[in-house]
Amino acid sequence: MVDTEPRLILYFPNSNASFEVEPEQEIVAGLSDLCDINLRRFFGGPRIQTISRLHFKLLYVEDAGYAIVDLFSTNGTRINDRPLQAGTPRFLRNGDYITLAGCEDFVIAIVTDVASATQVFGDVQPSGLYATASREEVGLRYIHGMDQFVVDGAPMPHAQLTPLEHALLRYLYNRAGRVCSYDELATQVWGYKPYDALQNNTIAKTVSNLRKKLDGLSLGSGEKYIVTVHGRGVKCLLLPE
């Protein structure tokens, strides 16, 4: 069956990282820890404070697609170099790019057509003053256009992860910083229905194997980026704590 669910991927060229918005999900992005996307994960440099704590919102409109709304940010939002009026939705198209606070260091590319993601990623290259190598050499990243994880600067070979391990890592990555319970992972990654029996040690074993494979690329990265929170579940970190 063809997947017809709407997709929206935010690509951050200055850190070569990406974030996928779940279908029909409404999210808020900014510098506050209360945001669904804390932009400190993707941007750096002394000018980051020009981004507002609550900078913009993304929302899904049925049969129309995703729209962006500037949340009356201090220094504004631009779409393809055109100012976005605060509080007014603007629909996003594949290949659009968002600039925050009028700064070329804070650019986000929009991908709605995953088949063309590699082309979109190639068209938007890091150009700001703070497009440094350090953010690529340390941390866990996922490049949607290549469907590939990068661990501390080392690309993960596609054949190294089983389909289940890849699905698990991608699910955790898209919820970085949030603890995912074993029940959630059983239903969302393993495909079990609620109340179906799936032993926690089955999930724990897959998590353990995943850590070992991350360690094979960068020693110690498994424990750094895939963290077990005893009694609660598992969470992913994009940078070491």
Beta strands, then each sheet from edge to edge (+ up, - down):
strand 1: 8-12
strand 2: 17-21
strand 3: 27-30
strand 4: 37-38
strand 5: 56-61
strand 6: 65-70
strand 7: 77-79
strand 8: 82-83
strand 9: 90-91
strand 10: 97-100
strand 11: 107-111
strand 12: 140-143
strand 13: 148-151
strand 14: 154-155
strand 15: 226-229
strand 16: 233-236
sheet 1: 2+ 1- 11+ 10- 7+ 8-
sheet 2: 4+ 3+ 5- 6+ 9-
sheet 3: 12+ 13- 14+
sheet 4: 15+ 16-
end
